[in-house]
Amino acid sequence: MVTFGVVSGVQIVRDVLELYVVILIARALLSWFPIHGDSALVPVVRVLDRLTEPVLAPIRRILPPMRAGGMAIDLSIIVAVIVIQIVASLI
């Protein structure tokens, strides 16, 4: 039984997973905008890359970006978010 004011370990894991989904979405949104080397967002993009690449790289090896004309669509973030949501719902 959880008393008021005490957070369970399961809730902490769910909160961390939810935060990671927000980080993934932030990375996806920032990837839509060109960021130049002198931009103030460069450090933010680097941190987001370092936090998400360990999860996204293995997914990309299994599911490479799909070619659509002259561009590629990276589905790894979508797959990661779906898997995280499934894991969060199972705990």
C-alpha positions as CSV (number, residue, x, y, z in Angstrom):
1,M,0.0,0.0,0.0
2,V,1.3,3.4,-0.9
3,T,0.7,6.2,1.6
4,F,0.1,9.8,0.6
5,G,3.3,11.6,-0.3
6,V,5.3,8.4,-1.0
7,V,6.0,7.6,-4.7
8,S,6.3,3.9,-5.6
9,G,9.1,2.6,-7.7
10,V,6.7,1.7,-10.5
11,Q,5.4,5.3,-10.7
12,I,9.0,6.5,-10.9
13,V,9.7,4.2,-13.8
14,R,6.5,5.4,-15.5
15,D,7.5,9.0,-15.0
16,V,11.0,8.4,-16.4
17,L,9.5,6.6,-19.5
18,E,7.1,9.5,-20.0
19,L,10.0,12.0,-19.7
20,Y,11.9,10.0,-22.3
21,V,9.0,10.2,-24.7
22,V,9.0,14.0,-24.3
23,I,12.7,14.0,-25.1
24,L,12.1,11.9,-28.2
25,I,9.4,14.2,-29.4
26,A,11.6,17.3,-28.7
27,R,14.3,15.7,-30.8
28,A,11.8,14.9,-33.6
29,L,10.5,18.5,-33.6
30,L,14.0,20.1,-33.6
31,S,15.0,17.9,-36.5
32,W,12.5,19.7,-38.8
33,F,14.4,23.0,-38.4
34,P,17.8,23.8,-39.8
35,I,20.1,24.6,-36.9
36,H,23.4,26.3,-37.8
37,G,26.7,25.9,-35.9
38,D,26.3,29.3,-34.2
39,S,22.7,28.7,-33.1
40,A,21.9,28.8,-29.4
41,L,20.1,25.5,-29.9
42,V,23.2,23.5,-30.8
43,P,23.9,22.4,-27.2
44,V,20.3,21.4,-26.8
45,V,20.4,19.3,-30.0
46,R,23.6,17.6,-28.8
47,V,22.2,16.7,-25.5
48,L,19.0,15.3,-27.1
49,D,21.1,13.3,-29.5
50,R,23.2,11.8,-26.7
51,L,20.1,10.9,-24.7
52,T,18.2,9.3,-27.6
53,E,20.8,7.8,-30.0
54,P,21.5,4.7,-27.8
55,V,17.8,3.8,-28.2
56,L,17.2,4.9,-31.8
57,A,20.4,3.5,-33.4
58,P,19.5,-0.2,-32.8
59,I,16.0,0.5,-34.2
60,R,17.5,2.1,-37.3
61,R,19.6,-1.0,-37.9
62,I,16.5,-3.1,-38.0
63,L,14.3,-0.5,-39.7
64,P,16.3,1.9,-41.8
65,P,14.9,5.2,-42.9
66,M,12.4,4.9,-45.8
67,R,13.2,6.7,-49.0
68,A,10.5,9.0,-50.2
69,G,11.6,10.8,-53.3
70,G,14.6,13.0,-52.4
71,M,14.3,12.6,-48.7
72,A,14.2,9.8,-46.1
73,I,11.6,9.3,-43.4
74,D,13.0,8.0,-40.1
75,L,10.5,5.9,-38.3
76,S,12.7,5.0,-35.4
77,I,11.3,7.7,-33.1
78,I,7.7,6.5,-33.7
79,V,8.7,2.9,-33.0
80,A,10.6,3.9,-29.8
81,V,7.6,5.9,-28.6
82,I,5.2,3.0,-29.3
83,V,7.4,0.5,-27.5
84,I,7.9,2.8,-24.5
85,Q,4.1,3.3,-24.2
86,I,3.6,-0.5,-24.3
87,V,6.2,-1.1,-21.7
88,A,4.8,1.7,-19.5
89,S,1.3,0.2,-19.8
90,L,2.6,-3.2,-18.7
91,I,4.2,-2.1,-15.5
